[in-house]
Amino acid sequence: MFTSEKSFQILKNKVSSFPSTLIVLGSGWNNILKDVEINFEIGYETLFGVKTTVPGHTGKLVVGKINKKQVTFMSGRIHMYEGYSGEEATLPIRVFAKAGIKKLILTAACGALNPKYGVGDFVILSDILTLFLALDNPLSGPQFIDVSEVFDIKMRNKARKICVNKSIPFHEGVYAYYHGPNYETPADKMALKILGADVCGMSTVPETLTARS
């Protein structure tokens, strides 16, 4: 795996100007790329020195236009359950911060803990539960990061407004991180529900903390 500086230099040599918005496409979200007018793409192996092993994650960076807006897409992400450390799994976020990204939109497939949530429901995250992150915390180094408002309230309000205007049913809830690679046990799920989590998954939280740092 490359350093963030090496990956940034590779990207800088390939792309002259970089959009200010990055959207990470998690499991089930890659169909969005069908609607993108692609200007540039590069595989993770070339850019980061790593292959993604998760089915459905194509492992490439795409820069293009959608709805008349220039956007950068990550098609798939690097997970810690693939054997990477927290620092390695969040390498792309640090690289794109160097590239000038100002807005980060994370998408993912996750498991519902809240009995009111159904398969395929859209969830706007209001907070994260980090207790299970433990020694995988990608912030080894940066200290005392303020995460009292971990997700930008303006972006959450905008997402809520879009859902209402487009008649898209949605929930707002708390995402709990679970390392994997195995799924949660019944006891794990019970504990997470007691702690206030509505959904759980094996991504999103490390990237969120890194972006906030």
C-alpha positions as CSV (number, residue, x, y, z in Angstrom):
1,M,0.0,0.0,0.0
2,F,1.2,3.5,-0.9
3,T,1.7,6.5,1.4
4,S,-0.9,9.3,1.2
5,E,1.7,11.5,-0.4
6,K,2.6,9.0,-3.1
7,S,-1.0,8.4,-4.0
8,F,-1.7,12.2,-4.0
9,Q,1.2,12.7,-6.4
10,I,-0.1,10.0,-8.7
11,L,-3.5,11.6,-8.7
12,K,-2.1,15.1,-9.2
13,N,-0.2,13.9,-12.3
14,K,-3.4,12.3,-13.7
15,V,-6.0,15.0,-13.0
16,S,-5.5,18.7,-13.6
17,S,-8.5,19.9,-11.7
18,F,-10.4,18.0,-9.0
19,P,-14.1,18.3,-8.0
20,S,-14.8,19.4,-4.5
21,T,-17.3,16.7,-3.8
22,L,-16.5,13.0,-3.2
23,I,-19.1,10.3,-3.0
24,V,-18.1,6.9,-1.7
25,L,-20.3,4.2,-3.4
26,G,-20.8,1.3,-1.0
27,S,-22.4,-2.1,-1.7
28,G,-25.4,-1.8,-4.0
29,W,-24.7,1.8,-5.1
30,N,-22.5,1.3,-8.1
31,N,-25.4,1.6,-10.6
32,I,-25.1,5.3,-10.1
33,L,-22.1,5.3,-12.4
34,K,-24.3,4.4,-15.4
35,D,-25.6,8.0,-15.3
36,V,-22.1,9.6,-15.0
37,E,-20.4,11.2,-17.9
38,I,-16.9,9.9,-17.1
39,N,-13.9,12.1,-17.7
40,F,-11.3,10.0,-15.9
41,E,-11.0,6.7,-14.0
42,I,-8.2,4.9,-12.3
43,G,-8.0,1.6,-10.4
44,Y,-7.2,1.4,-6.7
45,E,-4.2,-0.8,-7.4
46,T,-2.6,1.9,-9.5
47,L,-3.6,4.8,-7.2
48,F,-3.3,3.2,-3.7
49,G,-1.4,0.1,-4.3
50,V,-4.2,-2.1,-3.1
51,K,-6.9,-4.4,-4.4
52,T,-10.4,-4.5,-3.0
53,T,-11.6,-8.1,-2.4
54,V,-15.3,-7.4,-1.8
55,P,-17.8,-8.6,-4.4
56,G,-19.6,-5.7,-6.1
57,H,-16.8,-3.2,-5.2
58,T,-15.1,-2.5,-8.5
59,G,-12.2,-0.7,-6.8
60,K,-11.8,2.4,-9.0
61,L,-11.8,6.1,-8.7
62,V,-14.1,7.9,-11.2
63,V,-14.2,11.6,-12.0
64,G,-17.2,12.8,-14.1
65,K,-20.4,14.8,-14.5
66,I,-23.8,13.9,-13.1
67,N,-26.8,16.2,-13.3
68,K,-24.5,18.9,-14.6
69,K,-22.2,18.7,-11.5
70,Q,-18.6,17.5,-11.5
71,V,-18.2,14.8,-8.8
72,T,-15.5,12.3,-7.8
73,F,-16.7,8.8,-7.0
74,M,-15.0,6.0,-5.2
75,S,-16.5,2.8,-6.5
76,G,-16.0,0.6,-3.5
77,R,-13.9,1.1,-0.4
78,I,-11.1,-0.5,1.6
79,H,-12.3,-2.4,4.7
80,M,-10.4,-3.4,7.8
81,Y,-11.9,-6.9,7.7
82,E,-9.9,-7.4,4.5
83,G,-6.8,-7.4,6.7
84,Y,-6.0,-3.6,6.6
85,S,-5.3,-1.4,9.6
86,G,-7.5,1.6,10.4
87,E,-4.9,3.9,8.9
88,E,-4.6,1.9,5.7
89,A,-8.4,1.6,5.2
90,T,-8.8,5.4,5.4
91,L,-5.9,6.2,3.1
92,P,-8.2,7.4,0.3
93,I,-9.9,10.0,2.6
94,R,-6.5,11.5,3.5
95,V,-5.5,11.6,-0.1
96,F,-8.6,13.4,-1.2
97,A,-8.3,15.8,1.6
98,K,-4.9,16.8,0.1
99,A,-6.6,17.1,-3.2
100,G,-9.0,19.7,-1.9
101,I,-12.2,17.7,-1.3
102,K,-14.6,19.8,0.8
103,K,-17.8,17.6,0.8
104,L,-17.8,13.9,1.6
105,I,-20.9,11.7,1.1
106,L,-20.6,8.2,2.4
107,T,-23.0,5.4,1.3
108,A,-23.1,1.8,2.5
109,A,-25.3,-1.2,2.9
110,C,-25.9,-2.0,6.5
111,G,-27.9,-4.2,8.8
112,A,-31.0,-2.9,10.6
113,L,-31.2,-3.2,14.4
114,N,-34.3,-0.9,14.7
115,P,-37.4,-3.1,14.2
116,K,-39.1,-0.2,12.4
117,Y,-36.5,-0.4,9.6
118,G,-37.1,-2.6,6.6
119,V,-34.9,-4.1,3.8
120,G,-34.0,-1.4,1.3
121,D,-35.0,1.5,3.6
122,F,-33.0,4.8,3.2
123,V,-31.3,6.0,6.4
124,I,-29.8,9.4,7.0
125,L,-27.2,9.0,9.8
126,S,-27.4,11.3,12.8
127,D,-24.6,9.9,14.8
128,I,-22.1,6.9,15.1
129,L,-21.3,4.4,17.8
130,T,-17.5,3.9,17.9
131,L,-17.1,1.6,21.0
132,F,-16.3,-1.5,18.8
133,L,-13.6,0.4,16.9
134,A,-11.1,-0.2,19.7
135,L,-7.5,-0.5,18.5
136,D,-8.6,-0.2,14.8
137,N,-9.2,3.5,15.4
138,P,-7.7,5.3,12.3
139,L,-6.9,8.4,14.4
140,S,-3.8,7.0,16.1
141,G,-1.9,10.3,16.2
142,P,-4.5,13.0,16.1
143,Q,-6.0,13.5,19.6
144,F,-9.2,14.8,21.1
145,I,-11.1,15.2,17.8
146,D,-14.5,17.0,18.3
147,V,-17.2,14.7,17.1
148,S,-20.1,16.3,19.0
149,E,-21.6,16.9,15.5
150,V,-20.0,14.2,13.5
151,F,-22.3,14.6,10.4
152,D,-22.7,18.1,9.0
153,I,-26.2,19.4,9.9
154,K,-26.6,21.4,6.7
155,M,-25.9,18.3,4.5
156,R,-28.3,16.2,6.7
157,N,-31.0,18.8,6.3
158,K,-30.4,18.9,2.5
159,A,-30.7,15.1,2.3
160,R,-33.9,15.2,4.4
161,K,-35.4,17.8,2.1
162,I,-34.5,15.8,-1.1
163,C,-36.2,12.7,0.4
164,V,-39.3,14.7,1.2
165,N,-39.5,16.4,-2.2
166,K,-38.9,13.1,-4.0
167,S,-41.3,11.2,-1.8
168,I,-38.5,8.9,-0.7
169,P,-39.3,7.1,2.6
170,F,-36.4,7.5,5.1
171,H,-35.3,7.2,8.7
172,E,-32.7,9.1,10.7
173,G,-30.6,6.9,13.0
174,V,-27.3,5.9,14.7
175,Y,-24.8,3.7,12.9
176,A,-22.7,1.3,15.0
177,Y,-19.4,0.1,13.7
178,Y,-18.7,-3.7,13.7
179,H,-15.3,-4.9,12.6
180,G,-16.2,-8.2,10.9
181,P,-15.5,-10.3,8.9
182,N,-18.2,-12.3,10.6
183,Y,-21.7,-10.8,11.1
184,E,-23.0,-9.8,14.5
185,T,-24.1,-12.5,17.0
186,P,-27.6,-12.2,18.5
187,A,-25.9,-10.9,21.7
188,D,-24.0,-8.3,19.8
189,K,-27.2,-7.1,18.2
190,M,-28.9,-6.9,21.5
191,A,-26.1,-5.0,23.1
192,L,-25.9,-2.5,20.2
193,K,-29.7,-1.9,20.4
194,I,-29.4,-1.2,24.1
195,L,-26.6,1.3,23.4
196,G,-28.8,3.2,21.0
197,A,-27.8,2.0,17.6
198,D,-30.4,1.7,14.8
199,V,-28.1,0.1,12.1
200,C,-24.7,-1.5,12.1
201,G,-22.0,-2.2,9.5
202,M,-18.4,-2.8,8.8
203,S,-17.4,0.6,7.2
204,T,-18.3,4.3,7.3
205,V,-17.2,5.1,10.8
206,P,-13.4,5.0,10.2
207,E,-13.9,7.2,7.2
208,T,-16.1,9.6,9.1
209,L,-13.6,10.0,11.9
210,T,-10.7,10.5,9.5
211,A,-12.7,13.2,7.6
212,R,-13.5,14.9,10.9
213,S,-9.9,15.0,11.9
